[in-house]
Amino acid sequence: MAAKNSSVTEFILTGLTDQLELHIPLFFLFLGFYLVTVLGNLALIALIWLNSCLHTPMYFFLFNLSLIDFCYSTTITPKMLKSFVSKKNIILHAECMTQLFFFCFFVISESFLLSVMAYDRYVAICKPLVYMVTMSPQVCLFLLLGVYVMGLSGAMVHMGSIASLTFCADNLLNHFMCDILPLLELSCNSTYVNELVVFLLVAIDIGMPIITIFISYALILSSILHIHSTEGRSKAFSTCSSHIIVVSLFFGSGAFMYLKPPSILPLDQGKVSSLFYTIVVPMLNPLIYSLRNKDVKVSLRKTLERKISS
């Protein structure tokens, strides 16, 4: 169904590239990425669920991070894969708005979840004696609820902003998914207010978590510098390294895409940035946390040994 103020009932996605000879190689490449994403995140979810030694606040949030990565990769990647083997990549207006809503919900939720994980590391390193009290199950659930509330409210505001646009005859969407900036490009009416709303919302959804992460790691660094033993410092750094890598990848690509006006960032460059944080980052997250995390590797080995022996 089209919006009441729009004559467009469907959009045609241009996809990642118009070079037909690249479609089949890209299909298998991104199919491989998607399979790694699905298997990696589901494996990490199952591993945390099955091992009681991983039932701690840190892994509770990591469980939800993997769940979010799996969901928002699934929101985007199957439709993109279909575009490589379809002659005409059409998406209905309602389907486009649904994809946009869930994409915004999961991405904003991940943004705030990463800030909560930084706070968790701050409490674990700077206040270890009261860690289990400060990060009690009730507190963890409350923080997680806040993450999803921010994701839901942000997605609803973005949807309201896009729903107010008028789409006329032009329905060629220059992207491989229904994203905010390409939709703004298609609007018949002025998008100044909508662009302002996007910029302010993204500044909040990226700015607030980044400030929280920055403060948390500034306090962590200060605490680490007061640790006299080299082994203690190394252990403290190792607990944060995976999270720092994930934060850098996620926020770096997201800020590059959304904190610049469309006139400064061409949409073709925006596709590359979108590709990175919608497909590559969800694939890398479980690999980063499993390969660089001793507890996960030990739990994985024990789980495999139990399965083999049984």
Buried (B, 14 or more C-beta within 10 A) or exposed (E): EBBEEBEBEBBBBBBBBEEEEEBEEBBEEBBEBBEBBBEBBBBBBEBBEEBEEBEBBBBBBBBBBBBBBBBBBBBBBEBBBBBBEEEEBEBEBEBBBBBBBBBBBBBBBBBBBBBBBBBBBBBBBBBEEEBEEBBEEEBBEEBBEEBBEBBBBBBEBBBEBBEBBBBEEEBEBBBBBBBBBBBBBBBBEEBEEBBEBBBEBBBBBBBBBBEBBEBBBEBBEEBBEEBEEEEEBEBBBEBBEBBBBBBEBBBBBBBBBBBBEBEEBEBEEBBEBBBBBBBBBBBBBBBBBBEBBEBBEEBBEBBEEEEEEE
